[in-house]
Amino acid sequence: MSATQPASLARTSGPQSVLRRLLVLDAAVTGVNALAYLSLSGPLGRFLGVGPGLLAWLGAFLAVYAAAVGLLASRRHPPAFGVRAVVEVNLAWAVMSCAALVLWLEPSTAGAVWAVLQALVVAGFALLQHRSLKSSQLSQD
């Protein structure tokens, strides 16, 4: 996806539609990660240099979170409180991912790169969701 697609998507679709699409995409990406972490925690743990128990726990958390985001996305007009909660959790995930690299994890090179990349993607979701929420609130006024 290019950097211009979200902007062009926002111009061609209603703000609520864009917000719902971002939530669906977030839920899908999170759900895929959850399934990978749960079903492949051993091999992924060795590759990323992270304990399989930690990956399984993260996978369980992400599965629940993906379901909650998906449920929110299924609403015709996702409530602002719920969207703000998703934005805040996404930002917290991004910050904690980077903090974990500095403070307590000692992943492989692939694990460090993965942690930074997924933190950037999750922060990107948060930014786009925040902007889309603001845009949908302005269009309702």
C-alpha positions in Angstrom: 0.0 0.0 0.0 1.4 3.3 -1.0 1.4 6.4 1.3 -1.1 8.1 -1.0 -3.7 5.4 -0.8 -5.1 6.2 2.6 -5.5 9.9 1.6 -7.2 9.0 -1.7 -9.4 6.5 0.1 -10.4 9.2 2.5 -11.4 11.5 -0.4 -13.4 8.9 -2.2 -15.3 7.3 0.7 -17.3 8.6 3.6 -15.3 9.0 6.8 -17.2 6.3 8.6 -16.5 3.9 5.8 -12.8 4.6 5.9 -12.7 4.2 9.7 -14.5 0.9 9.5 -12.1 -0.3 6.7 -9.1 0.7 8.9 -10.6 -1.2 11.9 -11.2 -4.3 9.7 -7.7 -4.2 8.4 -6.3 -3.8 11.9 -8.4 -6.7 13.1 -7.2 -8.9 10.2 -3.5 -8.1 10.6 -3.8 -8.6 14.3 -5.7 -11.9 13.9 -3.1 -13.3 11.5 -0.3 -12.4 14.0 -2.3 -14.0 16.8 -2.8 -17.2 14.8 0.9 -17.3 13.9 2.1 -16.7 17.5 -0.3 -19.3 18.9 0.2 -22.0 16.3 3.9 -21.5 15.6 5.2 -20.2 18.9 8.1 -22.7 19.0 9.6 -22.2 15.5 8.8 -18.5 15.5 10.3 -18.1 19.0 13.5 -19.7 17.9 13.6 -17.5 14.7 12.8 -14.3 16.5 14.9 -15.1 19.6 11.8 -14.8 21.9 10.5 -17.5 24.3 7.7 -19.6 22.9 5.7 -19.0 26.1 5.8 -15.2 25.6 4.7 -15.6 22.0 1.8 -17.9 23.0 0.7 -15.4 25.6 1.0 -12.5 23.1 -0.9 -14.6 20.6 -3.8 -15.2 23.0 -3.9 -11.5 23.9 -3.9 -10.5 20.2 -6.7 -13.0 19.4 -8.9 -11.4 21.9 -7.9 -7.9 20.8 -8.5 -8.8 17.1 -12.0 -10.1 17.9 -12.8 -6.9 19.8 -11.5 -4.7 17.0 -13.5 -6.8 14.5 -16.6 -6.4 16.6 -16.1 -2.7 16.7 -15.6 -2.6 12.9 -18.9 -4.5 12.4 -20.8 -1.5 13.8 -22.3 0.8 11.2 -21.0 3.7 13.2 -18.2 2.6 15.5 -18.5 4.5 18.8 -15.9 7.1 19.4 -15.0 5.7 22.8 -14.2 2.3 21.3 -12.2 3.7 18.5 -10.2 5.9 20.9 -9.5 2.8 23.0 -8.2 1.0 19.9 -6.0 4.0 19.1 -4.6 4.1 22.6 -4.0 0.3 22.8 -2.2 0.5 19.4 0.0 3.3 20.6 0.8 1.5 23.8 1.7 -1.6 21.9 4.0 0.3 19.6 5.7 2.0 22.6 6.0 -1.2 24.6 7.4 -3.1 21.6 10.3 -0.6 21.4 10.7 -0.4 25.1 10.9 -4.2 25.4 13.8 -4.2 22.9 15.7 -1.7 25.1 14.8 -2.9 28.5 14.3 -6.7 28.7 14.2 -8.6 25.5 17.3 -9.9 23.7 15.9 -11.1 20.4 17.7 -12.2 17.3 18.4 -9.7 14.6 15.2 -10.9 12.8 13.3 -10.5 16.1 14.5 -6.9 16.6 13.7 -6.0 13.0 10.2 -7.6 13.4 9.5 -5.8 16.6 10.4 -2.4 15.1 8.5 -3.1 11.9 5.3 -4.2 13.7 5.6 -1.3 16.1 5.6 1.1 13.1 2.7 -0.7 11.4 0.6 -0.5 14.6 1.5 3.1 15.2 0.5 3.8 11.6 -2.9 2.1 12.3 -3.3 4.3 15.3 -2.5 7.5 13.4 -4.9 6.7 10.5 -7.6 5.6 12.9 -7.3 8.7 14.9 -7.4 10.9 11.8 -10.4 9.0 10.4 -12.3 9.3 13.7 -11.7 13.1 13.8 -12.8 13.3 10.2 -16.0 11.3 10.8 -16.8 13.4 13.9 -16.4 16.6 11.8 -18.7 15.3 9.1 -21.4 14.6 11.7 -21.4 18.2 12.9 
